[in-house]
Amino acid sequence: MMKMAVNNLAYIVLLAMAVSLASASDPSPLQDYCVALNDSKAVVFVNGKVCKDPKLATPNDFFFSGLRLPGNTSNKVGSMVTPANVAQIPGLNTLGVSLARVDYAPYGLNPPHIHPRATEILTVLEGTLYVGFVTSNPENRLISKVLYKGDVYVFPQGLIHFQLNVGTTKAVAIAALSSQNPGVITIAKAVFGSKPAISTDVLTKSFQVDKNVVQYLQSQFWTDNHTY
């Protein structure tokens, strides 16, 4: 009886491990590609998108010219992110990768933000950037470095990270992300610029500041440095 119980327990553990491994990442595509269609009337979705008939795919489904042009950095933070994800390149659907170009004015900042669905690897094409990310609770350790042209840095999925141009000239970087739709949450904009606004009681206790400080921050215009 004891032996049967042990065997049953071992079977349950192995089954749980198998299920855990199977769900640890997105499943591999079972076709060469699945070009996304913006058709709300269709009924078959893959990763939130409808698939075009593969026979109807064209080169433009896999093409985007938007990264050849610099982004407009004349905003409060002095940076602009130009994404190249499934919204711009329908052929990326189900493929699990995307890019973004980031332009920085002198001393421009890509403010602290997270990508909820992707790890990012950043390559500096021009300029000098001070970059970093903060580890999760309870340590909240800042891991940062100054990058130069040709340098590469990794920002793990879901961790707060930033880039600051510390040079007197413009800077440019290309980010590769491990999702066709990595998402972005800019921390200050999300916390103080949410609609409707988060209760000042919540924010005063969270940040341990006076209510007037919170109300001042909530009254600001929070720049969105992303093109869509």
Helices and strands as residue ranges (DSSP letters): H 2-22, E 36-37, E 45-46, E 49-51, G 54-56, G 59-62, G 66-68, E 79-84, G 90-92, E 98-104, E 109-114, E 120-126, E 129-134, E 142-147, E 152-155, E 161-165, E 171-177, E 185-186, H 187-192, H 200-207, H 211-218
